[in-house]
Amino acid sequence: MRTPRKAKSDADWLDTLPEAFTDYLDGRRLEEVECIIPDLAGTSRGKAMPSYKFRPDETFYLPISLFYQTISGEYVDMEIENQWLEKDVVLTPDMSTATAVPWADDATAQIICDLANRDGSPLAIAPRNVLRRVLDLYKAEGWQPVIAPELEFYLTKPNTDPNEPIEPPLGRTGRRGASRQVYSMAAVDEYGPVIDTIYDYAEDQGFRIDTVIQEGGAGQIEINLLHGDPLRLADQVFYFKRTIREAALKNGIFATFMAKPIRDEPGSAMHVHQSVIETATGRNIFSNRDGSPTKAFRYFIGGSQTYLMQLVPLLAPYVNSYRRITVDGQSAPSNLEWARDNRTTGLRIPHSKPESRRVENRVIGMDCNPYLAIAASLAAGYLGMVSKTRPRDAVEVEIWETEDPLPSSLSEALDLFDEAPEIRAVLGEEFCQLYGDIKRAENEEYQREISPWERQHLLLNV
């Protein structure tokens, strides 16, 4: 049996980590460090090593080709010079992201790394750098965006056969969850052990949860995070998706972030509340001193209406995503209209005090890469403010159909993304070209698939 101790090689950098990590160690020796990055899908890739091999000032390497894969793992040939040399890119640990891996058997730390080329320049196709690129544009204007994400997901019975439909799990009563139990505390309690595990894991990682609610689907949960810096919140969403999956597995069930995992049940969104403060004063630039909305507020909405239409592939990145944002998608807007306190619009202005005035983007699916979706949403608002884009009039009634609906398919959305020069300039042409190529390949791969519906209804009937 090991004697709990802190390795000498760990001492210096471990002493700089947050109190939550010290509490997690609880006198144990740190055994392993995971150096990770978010890939295009928003899942973690990286390297694990014994703690004695890790130093914060060291660099690590991964082949750039990990960004050349579809969600199924297929590599895509693209017009990239010497693409298959598989050159290494440089990983530098961002120690401000260091946190625990509470589901690991041994004491383990995970650290998100920044990605750069060998010459030291930021890797343009890395999702975290795409978000940083947008935040730098705000910084140059003397602005600081503030966001608060809401994470919706389903707890499900383990689905080991992809041909079988996804089902809600058994709760503590031994019965399957029923839909339409939104905000039911009994429904939350039904999956109490999973929620408790999520809370425990979040505490070990030093993360704070705002609220937990039951959403409208059977086994559908929503976790709201506290507002703050977009990059730090994107990091938290990245961590939380892994955390929630592990908490579910510990309790013998699955957690899924698919946009529409169950037919005839609501989809799962990542609603993002957005405001902008003036860096010099800390004032919310969406409100005048008398409490009335500013021109910047209206321009942010105008930019969201204009440019989000071209950014849908980053908000709804898979073929399944479009089953959620249709007219019949259930609880999900299929438009970019705006209104105050109206959940049928894609852009909702929640009831708030003037200092908390914000724009809620309700179009984003939970299947998104959080860095890219947040970057896209903020980029649209930024372009609206700098180009003084006026919004359409606010709607005053429920809106289910509009003359300018969201794209109905990934292919249609990619066509709009391809013809968006202002957006591509903000996000970076190299990233946009790569992302579009990968998504085209995923769409083509899906089109080759024969679904159970086709076998059921066409095999013997046509």
C-alpha positions, 0 to 999 in steps of 0.5 A, spaced: 500 500 500 502 506 498 504 511 503 500 518 501 505 523 500 506 529 495 512 527 490 518 532 490 517 533 483 510 535 484 511 540 490 512 547 486 506 547 481 501 543 485 502 549 491 499 554 486 493 550 484 486 552 487 483 550 494 478 545 491 484 541 488 487 541 494 481 538 498 480 533 492 487 530 493 486 530 501 493 528 502 494 523 497 499 523 492 498 525 485 498 519 480 497 522 473 496 528 469 492 529 463 494 534 458 487 535 453 485 539 448 478 540 445 477 537 438 472 540 433 466 536 436 468 539 443 470 532 446 477 531 449 483 529 446 490 529 449 496 525 453 496 522 460 502 521 463 505 520 470 505 526 475 513 526 475 513 526 468 509 533 467 512 540 468 507 546 467 513 550 463 514 544 458 511 543 451 507 537 448 506 535 441 500 532 437 499 531 430 495 536 427 491 530 423 486 529 429 483 535 426 482 532 420 477 527 422 469 526 422 465 525 428 465 517 426 473 517 426 474 517 418 479 522 415 478 527 410 482 529 404 482 536 403 486 541 399 491 542 404 498 542 402 502 536 405 496 534 409 498 527 410 505 529 413 501 529 420 506 535 422 506 536 430 502 542 433 505 544 440 501 543 446 502 548 452 498 547 459 494 553 461 495 552 468 488 556 470 484 550 467 487 545 472 482 541 475 481 534 478 478 528 475 474 525 480 471 519 477 479 516 476 481 511 481 487 514 482 488 522 484 488 525 477 489 532 474 486 534 467 489 541 464 487 544 458 492 546 453 493 551 448 495 549 441 500 553 437 504 552 430 511 550 431 513 557 430 509 559 436 503 562 432 496 560 435 493 554 431 488 557 427 483 551 427 483 550 434 476 551 437 479 555 443 483 559 439 477 561 434 473 563 441 479 567 443 480 571 436 473 573 437 474 575 444 480 579 441 475 583 437 471 585 443 477 587 447 479 592 441 473 596 442 474 596 449 468 591 451 468 584 455 462 579 453 459 576 459 455 569 458 451 564 462 450 557 458 444 552 460 446 545 459 440 540 457 441 533 456 438 526 457 439 521 462 438 514 458 437 507 459 444 504 456 443 503 448 448 498 446 445 497 439 445 503 435 439 500 431 434 500 437 431 507 439 433 510 445 429 509 452 429 513 458 432 510 464 429 507 470 428 511 476 428 510 483 421 508 483 423 502 478 419 506 473 421 509 466 421 517 466 415 520 463 415 526 459 412 533 460 414 533 467 418 540 466 420 543 473 418 537 477 422 536 483 419 529 483 422 528 476 429 531 479 429 526 485 427 520 480 434 521 478 437 523 485 443 519 485 446 521 478 444 529 480 448 528 487 454 525 483 454 530 478 454 535 484 460 531 488 464 531 481 463 539 480 465 540 487 471 536 486 473 540 480 471 547 483 465 548 479 459 552 481 452 550 479 446 555 478 440 551 478 438 544 476 431 543 473 427 537 470 426 539 462 420 537 458 423 530 456 423 523 459 429 523 463 431 530 460 435 535 465 438 542 465 444 545 469 445 552 469 452 555 470 453 562 473 455 568 468 462 570 467 468 570 462 466 566 455 472 562 455 472 560 462 465 558 461 466 554 454 472 551 458 466 549 464 461 546 459 467 542 455 469 539 462 461 538 464 460 534 458 465 529 460 463 530 468 456 528 466 457 522 462 462 519 467 457 521 473 451 517 469 456 511 467 457 511 475 450 510 476 449 505 470 446 509 465 448 513 459 448 521 458 447 524 451 448 531 449 445 529 442 440 535 439 434 530 438 435 523 441 428 521 442 423 521 437 417 525 439 421 528 445 423 535 445 431 536 443 436 539 448 439 546 447 445 550 450 441 556 451 446 562 452 445 568 455 449 574 452 451 581 455 457 586 454 460 590 459 464 596 457 471 594 460 473 601 463 467 602 467 464 595 468 457 598 465 452 594 461 452 597 454 446 594 453 442 599 458 442 607 458 443 610 465 436 611 465 435 604 464 432 604 457 435 599 452 441 602 448 443 602 440 448 597 441 443 593 444 439 593 438 445 592 433 447 586 437 440 583 436 440 586 429 447 582 428 444 576 431 438 576 426 443 577 420 449 573 421 447 567 425 443 565 419 450 564 416 453 561 422 448 555 423 453 549 422 457 551 428 450 552 432 447 545 429 453 541 427 450 534 425 444 532 421 441 530 427 441 537 429 436 539 424 431 535 427 430 539 433 430 546 430 424 545 425 417 547 426 415 541 429 421 540 433 418 541 440 420 547 444 425 549 440 425 555 435 426 555 428 427 562 427 431 568 429 426 573 431 426 577 437 422 578 443 421 580 450 420 574 454 417 570 449 420 563 448 418 561 441 423 566 438 430 564 437 432 570 440 429 572 447 430 578 452 429 575 459 425 579 464 431 583 468 433 589 471 437 594 466 444 592 469 442 585 467 439 586 460 441 580 455 440 577 449 438 569 450 440 565 444 435 559 444 438 556 437 444 553 439 444 545 440 447 541 446 451 537 441 455 543 439 462 545 440 461 550 446 467 554 444 465 554 436 458 556 438 459 561 443 464 564 438 459 564 433 454 567 437 458 573 439 461 574 432 454 575 430 453 580 435 459 584 434 458 584 427 451 587 428 454 593 433 460 595 429 456 595 422 450 598 426 445 593 423 438 594 425 434 589 427 427 587 425 421 589 429 420 585 435 414 580 435 409 580 440 405 574 439 407 566 439 411 565 432 412 558 429 413 560 422 416 565 419 418 568 412 426 567 414 426 560 417 433 557 419 436 552 414 432 545 415 438 541 413 446 541 414 447 541 407 443 548 406 446 551 412 453 549 409 451 553 403 450 559 407 456 558 411 460 558 404 457 564 402 459 569 408 465 573 407 464 577 413 463 571 418 469 568 415 474 574 416 472 574 423 473 567 425 478 566 420 478 563 413 483 557 414 478 554 420 472 556 416 474 552 410 477 546 414 470 546 418 466 546 412 470 540 409 469 536 415 462 537 415 460 536 408 464 529 409 460 528 415 453 529 411 455 525 405 457 519 410 450 520 413 447 520 406 450 513 404 447 510 411 440 506 410 436 507 416 431 502 420 425 507 418 427 505 410 428 498 412 421 498 416 417 502 411 420 501 404 423 494 404 417 490 402 412 496 401 415 499 394 
